[in-house]
């Protein structure tokens, strides 16, 4: 084995540990009893004590919050791709005045911290009746996810030669057909990736969710705030409750991510 | 792909329908609280405290930031969903005019001092006292053999504590005293309600006095034998249970787990005394009804339910916060209640007891007030800066806060006519 392959394999192992070790420790502690969590030495094999997990299964409102989270994340995905992909396409295909300025301004929505915006937003939401609704929260999350959706799809479309589209036009497609039949299949993996990104942004967002929803709270707003002040063994179990659905989702969409990175999907 | 689109579309549709039906949902009283936030306490509140109320209660605990923002939004919008709010005295102060008068809610047996505090200096009962707590010391029984000679655990002085911490560090090879100086730790309350009253008989006016200088120097001595990871500690029960530290200072509810888990291994005892007595700080939690409450009557009924003696005992079991109503405690209380209760009784009943109230009349400047003490701690103890210089510096900030708030002195400072002076 040459030093280079040895080095690269070492790097791969290191990266895997970096990702997997925290998840492994989370799982071990989730399935440990309270005494084991605060005790030493630690178990390396989970003792499969399900008491902590059962606490969360029976915790009032977890199921409802999980469902709210999924709904908000799904709507955020749809809205941010629905609005972001056309914007990205326009940025890459058309020249218009103020294009560069526009690209900077797209990012400006992320320049203001949410705690600053939350109060006026909440007042407005209460007045127009969007308050405490899944859709209302999804709109805010879309605002947060949109800059990334626009910029990711912009670079995706820019990577596809305009000649492909022009060829389709000469063969009888109109602009829309050319997009659907030629461009869309090529960018689909990338779009999926930016949808995953939108999903993750929505899944992790706490402050807006905690202020704009009360009865329809998302899982992070519902749990994360309480977990910060909870005993250690419940922090681990609550952490697992938060992480596992996101892991499952990433696992389900992994083939789109892999094909974007050019890894064969078998 | 088509299947996926359909699935997503139906999710979207159900999201929209949620918007439609939300107004038709049954009217529960929404109880919006910064207390009982840890998941186990929240669960106990729902299952054993609020289940006895005749109406439906939706108990939603939250962190202070979102809690306050949400309330301000509802008050500004003029309509809201929150029926009852529960929080610390200091947080409720900043809501002032947004809270309805609770004078018509029966307050039989509720502690008079706390009731007065709940009026926030007006003629209306702005909030109803809900529960109380304080801060005590806790120790692993292993630590007791290292107590300095002649020291009585129930009548320690700051000198004893420093010696004790030194003995433990010498005997075990590493510091065994822990202090909650982490980002979520309640260190500012120690300086305001314990260190200052014990050394200066004051919380504000003698902030930069020679006695205060002595207090900080004493704390610096203690810090030498304090576990260096203390700057990350927030809930001392965790470090006590892992035995990273043997002796700690913290809020009674933040020590409760240690007592409940291993009642035979841990003891609680009063905070130490200084030259001007045994300073300690009672904490008051209140409940109030915002003017925007959707069902004012149900909300007031809930407030009245929460101060009933039976409910207060259930609340004590759920949260480890003590009743504000005169009650006789039954025998089957959790270990933490017994152990904490005995320490509190010893502390408040000691001959040299010197209670200091929570800051009164600071409004939304409470955070800045706390920052004065935290900054002093960070500069003097962590940064090693000159005590005199730092105190002079911070005293200016403190003075401008007191003048901006126009707040008169509170115990243990003697009453003042204008804003509490910083000498």
HADDOCK unambig.tbl for C-alpha pairs under 7 A between the chains (distance, minus, plus):
assign (segid A and resid 38 and name CA) (segid B and resid 241 and name CA) 6.64 0.50 0.50
assign (segid A and resid 38 and name CA) (segid B and resid 242 and name CA) 5.28 0.50 0.50
assign (segid A and resid 39 and name CA) (segid B and resid 242 and name CA) 6.15 0.50 0.50
assign (segid A and resid 59 and name CA) (segid B and resid 43 and name CA) 6.78 0.50 0.50
assign (segid A and resid 71 and name CA) (segid B and resid 11 and name CA) 6.04 0.50 0.50
assign (segid A and resid 71 and name CA) (segid B and resid 15 and name CA) 6.41 0.50 0.50
assign (segid A and resid 74 and name CA) (segid B and resid 8 and name CA) 6.76 0.50 0.50
assign (segid A and resid 75 and name CA) (segid B and resid 12 and name CA) 5.84 0.50 0.50
assign (segid A and resid 119 and name CA) (segid B and resid 69 and name CA) 5.76 0.50 0.50
assign (segid A and resid 119 and name CA) (segid B and resid 73 and name CA) 5.59 0.50 0.50
assign (segid A and resid 122 and name CA) (segid B and resid 73 and name CA) 5.68 0.50 0.50
assign (segid A and resid 123 and name CA) (segid B and resid 73 and name CA) 4.80 0.50 0.50
assign (segid A and resid 123 and name CA) (segid B and resid 74 and name CA) 6.56 0.50 0.50
assign (segid A and resid 123 and name CA) (segid B and resid 76 and name CA) 6.53 0.50 0.50
assign (segid A and resid 123 and name CA) (segid B and resid 77 and name CA) 5.18 0.50 0.50
assign (segid A and resid 126 and name CA) (segid B and resid 77 and name CA) 6.51 0.50 0.50
assign (segid A and resid 127 and name CA) (segid B and resid 77 and name CA) 6.28 0.50 0.50
assign (segid A and resid 133 and name CA) (segid B and resid 18 and name CA) 6.67 0.50 0.50
assign (segid A and resid 133 and name CA) (segid B and resid 19 and name CA) 5.42 0.50 0.50
assign (segid A and resid 134 and name CA) (segid B and resid 15 and name CA) 5.62 0.50 0.50
assign (segid A and resid 134 and name CA) (segid B and resid 18 and name CA) 6.95 0.50 0.50
assign (segid A and resid 135 and name CA) (segid B and resid 15 and name CA) 5.87 0.50 0.50
assign (segid A and resid 135 and name CA) (segid B and resid 16 and name CA) 6.30 0.50 0.50
assign (segid A and resid 207 and name CA) (segid B and resid 66 and name CA) 6.73 0.50 0.50
assign (segid A and resid 210 and name CA) (segid B and resid 66 and name CA) 5.98 0.50 0.50
assign (segid A and resid 211 and name CA) (segid B and resid 66 and name CA) 5.38 0.50 0.50
assign (segid A and resid 211 and name CA) (segid B and resid 69 and name CA) 6.76 0.50 0.50
assign (segid A and resid 211 and name CA) (segid B and resid 70 and name CA) 5.18 0.50 0.50
assign (segid A and resid 225 and name CA) (segid B and resid 62 and name CA) 6.26 0.50 0.50
assign (segid A and resid 225 and name CA) (segid B and resid 63 and name CA) 5.97 0.50 0.50
assign (segid A and resid 226 and name CA) (segid B and resid 37 and name CA) 5.23 0.50 0.50
assign (segid A and resid 226 and name CA) (segid B and resid 38 and name CA) 4.94 0.50 0.50
assign (segid A and resid 226 and name CA) (segid B and resid 39 and name CA) 5.73 0.50 0.50
assign (segid A and resid 226 and name CA) (segid B and resid 62 and name CA) 6.89 0.50 0.50
assign (segid A and resid 227 and name CA) (segid B and resid 38 and name CA) 6.25 0.50 0.50
assign (segid A and resid 227 and name CA) (segid B and resid 39 and name CA) 6.59 0.50 0.50
assign (segid A and resid 229 and name CA) (segid B and resid 37 and name CA) 6.92 0.50 0.50
assign (segid A and resid 229 and name CA) (segid B and resid 38 and name CA) 5.13 0.50 0.50
assign (segid A and resid 230 and name CA) (segid B and resid 38 and name CA) 4.46 0.50 0.50
assign (segid A and resid 230 and name CA) (segid B and resid 39 and name CA) 6.10 0.50 0.50
